[in-house]
Amino acid sequence: MTAVPSVFAFGLVLFGFSCSAQAYDPHIVQKLHNDLFANYNMHTVPSSNTIVKFRMNIKHFDMVEESQALMVDSWIVNEWVDPRLRWEPENYGGVFKISVPHNMLWKPDLDVYNNANVGEPMSYGNTLLIVFHDGRVLFVPPVRLHFTCVMDLTFWPHDTHNCTLTIGSWIHDGITIDPQVMHDKPEMDVNKLITQDGKNLTRGMWDLLDANITRNVRVYDCCPEPYIDIKVSMLVSRNAPAYDWTVKLPAVGLCILTLVVFLLPPAAGEKVIFGGLSLILDVMFIAYTNMEISNAPTHVPLIVEMVCEQLMLVVASIVVAALTLRMARDPYTKGLHNVIKRPLIVVSYVLCLHNYKNIVSRAHQPYARTFKSDELELGENGTTHLYGGPEVTTSPGLDWLLLAAVVDRVCLIVYVAIFTINMLTFSAVL
């Protein structure tokens, strides 16, 4: 019984060839081999115009981001006619097909033009060819194609790339070897695993959105003969749900974390400490993303731009925190002028700073000495105390405290506005 490998079985089913369950005499098959290859030269083209039919079946693909290349494991289906390999089956015991090692027959010198590993030809391993009695040759080698693909990481980690594989004869023109496309789309046979909860697991983090196979004819100025190549265009998109937890959520969390700097009381020294911690976290996040996208130095992903902007906002928040801390804590012998203080009182009412407004208003009233203990927000080790306590704060210091609270609240509103705009601007990557 003649055994047909799975690769060739795929090709036989593909082209509609039938495999009859017939046992051949090995002596007859040996005689057929001897007759066919007695004067056969594998280095010469079968005819002056050899048509090579082409088809592709993709088994697995993955993006090699370090080298900006796409790696595709596939079956390349080639079929052509070699008139030198014809025989009459009735003269050889009904044998109508034989299998031959690929290094014994002429094969079209199809190679990858945009090979990422320059100088390394496609490896066919120990793949056999099937030769039919009418001279048809079927060659379905499993190959790993490694070709260049320029990546655009602007929308990382939701990036999509259009990669093109170019295959053609390395030395022959389109008249000698004419590649023909059998189907305009490659077949997909990617291994998947469906879990009990319905999750679709694959070997890689990429999805194939679309793929097309086209035949292109070029005529160069140097030569009148046409040169033909086959282009396989693949639109791949990153599908990595883990980045939702390791990249996107931390990026949004860092932006929200800065709000705490403005929510703390103006006299709290923890504002500067917390701002410094936020700054360190932003730098660590930028270092992490730089390691992930270091292979794309010509452009910056939007999510990295967002965190870099956030880094500058954190720096600005630390500066504002230092200024408000000085205004709230330093001793003052002179309060604010009424031209500044009166508008501040009005603005503080609009900004929901009623406690600070009431403290300043009553501090300038005669015999006003005591307030409730919750009418003034203080920071740790602050020098500002309520009237009637062991240390009495003069009204000039309270004027500056009101100014610090107003500046803090205005900066909070500005930051919330910037945060909202950034979330809308960078929503494509969040």
TANOR-V966016 format. One record per residue. N is the residue number from 1. OMEGA is omega in whole degrees, -180 to 180 (NA if undefined). BURIAL is I if it has 16 or more other ideal C-beta (glycine too) atoms within 10 Angstrom, else O. Layout:
n	omega	burial
N	OMEGA	BURIAL
N	OMEGA	BURIAL
//
This chain:
n	omega	burial
1	180	O
2	-179	O
3	179	O
4	179	I
5	-178	O
6	180	O
7	-179	I
8	176	I
9	176	O
10	-180	I
11	180	I
12	177	I
13	-178	O
14	-175	I
15	176	O
16	177	O
17	179	I
18	179	O
19	-180	O
20	-180	O
21	-177	O
22	179	O
23	-179	O
24	176	I
25	-178	O
26	179	O
27	178	O
28	178	O
29	178	I
30	178	O
31	178	O
32	177	I
33	-178	O
34	-179	O
35	-177	O
36	-172	I
37	179	O
38	-180	O
39	-177	O
40	177	O
41	-177	O
42	-177	O
43	180	O
44	-179	O
45	-178	O
46	-179	I
47	-179	O
48	177	O
49	-179	O
50	178	I
51	180	O
52	178	I
53	-171	I
54	172	I
55	-174	I
56	175	I
57	-175	I
58	180	I
59	-179	I
60	176	O
61	180	I
62	179	I
63	175	I
64	-171	O
65	-179	I
66	-179	O
67	-178	O
68	-179	I
69	177	I
70	179	I
71	-176	I
72	171	I
73	-172	I
74	169	I
75	177	I
76	-178	I
77	177	I
78	176	I
79	177	I
80	-180	I
81	176	I
82	-177	I
83	-178	O
84	-176	O
85	179	I
86	176	O
87	178	I
88	-177	O
89	-178	O
90	178	O
91	-177	O
92	173	I
93	178	O
94	178	O
95	-179	I
96	176	I
97	177	I
98	175	I
99	-174	O
100	174	I
101	-174	O
102	-179	O
103	177	O
104	-175	O
105	170	I
106	176	I
107	176	I
108	-178	I
109	178	O
110	-179	I
111	-180	O
112	-179	I
113	-179	O
114	-180	I
115	178	I
116	176	I
117	-175	O
118	179	O
119	179	O
120	180	O
121	178	O
122	-179	O
123	-179	O
124	180	I
125	179	O
126	-177	O
127	177	I
128	173	I
129	174	I
130	179	I
131	179	I
132	-172	I
133	180	I
134	177	O
135	178	I
136	179	I
137	179	I
138	-178	I
139	-178	I
140	-179	I
141	169	I
142	-175	I
143	173	I
144	-179	O
145	-177	I
146	-173	I
147	-174	I
148	179	I
149	-180	I
150	-175	O
151	173	I
152	-176	O
153	-179	I
154	-177	I
155	176	I
156	8	I
157	175	I
158	-175	I
159	178	I
160	-175	O
161	176	I
162	-177	O
163	-178	I
164	175	I
165	-179	I
166	-179	I
167	178	I
168	177	I
169	-175	I
170	-175	O
171	-174	O
172	177	I
173	-177	I
174	177	I
175	-180	O
176	177	O
177	-176	I
178	177	I
179	179	I
180	-179	O
181	179	I
182	180	O
183	-175	O
184	177	O
185	176	O
186	176	I
187	179	I
188	178	O
189	-177	O
190	179	O
191	180	O
192	178	O
193	178	O
194	-179	O
195	-178	O
196	179	O
197	174	O
198	180	O
199	-180	O
200	-177	O
201	177	O
202	-178	O
203	-177	O
204	-179	O
205	-175	O
206	176	I
207	176	O
208	-178	O
209	-178	O
210	179	O
211	-179	I
212	176	O
213	-179	I
214	178	O
215	-176	I
216	179	O
217	179	O
218	175	O
219	-178	O
220	-178	O
221	-176	O
222	-170	O
223	179	O
224	-177	O
225	176	O
226	175	O
227	-171	I
228	173	I
229	180	I
230	-180	I
231	176	I
232	-179	I
233	-178	O
234	176	I
235	-176	O
236	-179	I
237	180	O
238	177	I
239	-177	O
240	-180	O
241	180	O
242	179	O
243	175	I
244	-177	O
245	-176	O
246	-177	O
247	-170	I
248	180	I
249	175	O
250	180	I
251	177	I
252	179	I
253	178	O
254	179	I
255	180	I
256	-176	O
257	-179	I
258	179	I
259	-177	O
260	180	O
261	-179	I
262	180	I
263	177	O
264	-180	I
265	-177	I
266	-179	I
267	-177	I
268	178	I
269	178	I
270	180	I
271	-179	I
272	180	I
273	-179	O
274	177	I
275	178	I
276	177	O
277	177	O
278	179	I
279	179	I
280	179	O
281	177	I
282	179	I
283	178	O
284	179	O
285	179	I
286	178	O
287	179	O
288	-180	O
289	178	I
290	176	O
291	-178	O
292	-174	I
293	-179	I
294	-180	O
295	180	O
296	-176	I
297	-175	O
298	179	O
299	-176	O
300	175	O
301	-177	I
302	-178	I
303	176	I
304	176	I
305	-179	I
306	-179	I
307	177	I
308	174	O
309	178	O
310	178	I
311	179	I
312	177	O
313	177	I
314	177	I
315	178	O
316	180	I
317	178	I
318	178	I
319	179	O
320	179	I
321	178	I
322	180	O
323	-180	O
324	178	I
325	177	I
326	180	O
327	-176	I
328	-171	I
329	-175	I
330	176	O
331	-179	O
332	176	I
333	-178	O
334	-180	O
335	180	I
336	177	I
337	-179	O
338	179	O
339	180	O
340	-173	O
341	-178	I
342	175	O
343	179	O
344	180	I
345	178	I
346	-179	O
347	-180	O
348	177	I
349	179	O
350	-177	O
351	177	I
352	177	O
353	-174	I
354	-179	O
355	-180	I
356	180	I
357	-179	I
358	-180	I
359	-179	I
360	-178	I
361	-177	O
362	179	I
363	-179	I
364	177	O
365	179	O
366	177	O
367	176	O
368	-172	O
369	-174	O
370	176	O
371	176	I
372	-175	O
373	-179	O
374	-177	O
375	-177	O
376	178	I
377	-177	I
378	174	I
379	179	I
380	-179	O
381	179	O
382	-179	I
383	-179	O
384	-179	I
385	178	O
386	173	I
387	180	I
388	180	O
389	-178	O
390	177	O
391	-175	O
392	178	O
393	-179	I
394	-180	O
395	176	I
396	179	O
397	179	I
398	176	I
399	-180	I
400	176	I
401	177	I
402	179	I
403	179	I
404	180	I
405	179	I
406	179	I
407	179	I
408	-177	I
409	177	I
410	178	O
411	177	I
412	180	I
413	179	O
414	-179	O
415	178	I
416	178	O
417	179	O
418	179	I
419	179	I
420	180	O
421	180	O
422	178	I
423	177	O
424	-178	O
425	-176	O
426	-179	I
427	-179	O
428	-178	O
429	-179	I
430	NA	I
//
